Amino acid sequence: MSYDKGLKCWLVHRGECGSIMHCGTDFEIDIGMNLVLSCRLDFDGRWYVVFKFSGVKVELKKGEIYQILI
């Protein structure tokens, strides 16, 4: 998943195509060290994920590429 500056949204890449991620979309994100956590995408003037197990919010960095599972 990466941020598209032209579309001003997060995209999931599947081959040559990309799908827009919407607020409230549930997915799993790979945070490294073989740890994959369930979360939800949200926006309140900034993009962030909310981890389901704890409710912790983590802001997404627009220049980063995130490995996710939908």
C-alpha positions as CSV (number, residue, x, y, z in Angstrom):
1,M,0.0,0.0,0.0
2,S,1.4,3.4,-0.9
3,Y,0.1,7.0,-1.0
4,D,-0.8,8.5,-4.4
5,K,-0.2,12.3,-4.3
6,G,-2.2,12.9,-7.5
7,L,-5.3,11.1,-6.2
8,K,-4.6,12.1,-2.6
9,C,-5.4,8.6,-1.3
10,W,-3.8,5.2,-0.4
11,L,-3.6,2.6,-3.0
12,V,-3.3,-1.2,-2.8
13,H,-1.2,-2.5,-5.7
14,R,-2.2,-5.8,-7.4
15,G,0.0,-6.4,-10.4
16,E,-0.4,-3.4,-12.8
17,C,-3.7,-2.2,-11.2
18,G,-4.3,-0.3,-8.0
19,S,-7.3,-0.1,-5.8
20,I,-8.2,2.8,-3.6
21,M,-8.3,2.3,0.1
22,H,-11.2,3.9,1.9
23,C,-11.7,5.1,5.5
24,G,-12.9,2.2,7.6
25,T,-11.2,-0.5,5.4
26,D,-10.1,-3.4,7.6
27,F,-6.8,-5.2,6.7
28,E,-3.7,-6.7,8.2
29,I,-0.4,-4.9,8.1
30,D,3.1,-6.4,8.3
31,I,5.0,-4.5,11.0
32,G,8.2,-6.6,10.6
33,M,9.8,-9.5,12.5
34,N,7.0,-11.9,11.2
35,L,4.4,-9.9,13.0
36,V,1.1,-9.1,11.2
37,L,-1.6,-7.1,13.0
38,S,-5.2,-6.4,12.2
39,C,-6.1,-2.8,11.8
40,R,-8.4,-0.2,10.2
41,L,-7.6,2.8,7.9
42,D,-8.9,6.1,9.1
43,F,-8.5,9.8,8.4
44,D,-9.0,13.0,10.6
45,G,-6.9,15.5,8.6
46,R,-4.1,12.9,8.6
47,W,-4.1,9.2,7.6
48,Y,-3.6,6.6,10.3
49,V,-4.3,3.0,11.2
50,V,-6.1,1.9,14.3
51,F,-4.9,-1.5,15.7
52,K,-7.9,-3.6,16.6
53,F,-6.3,-5.4,19.6
54,S,-5.4,-2.2,21.4
55,G,-7.1,0.8,19.8
56,V,-3.7,2.4,19.3
57,K,-3.5,4.9,16.4
58,V,-0.4,5.1,14.2
59,E,0.0,7.8,11.6
60,L,1.0,6.6,8.1
61,K,3.9,8.3,6.3
62,K,3.0,9.2,2.8
63,G,6.5,8.4,1.4
64,E,6.4,4.8,2.8
65,I,5.3,1.6,1.2
66,Y,3.4,-0.7,3.6
67,Q,3.0,-4.5,3.2
68,I,-0.6,-5.4,3.8
69,L,-3.1,-8.3,3.4
70,I,-6.7,-7.7,2.6
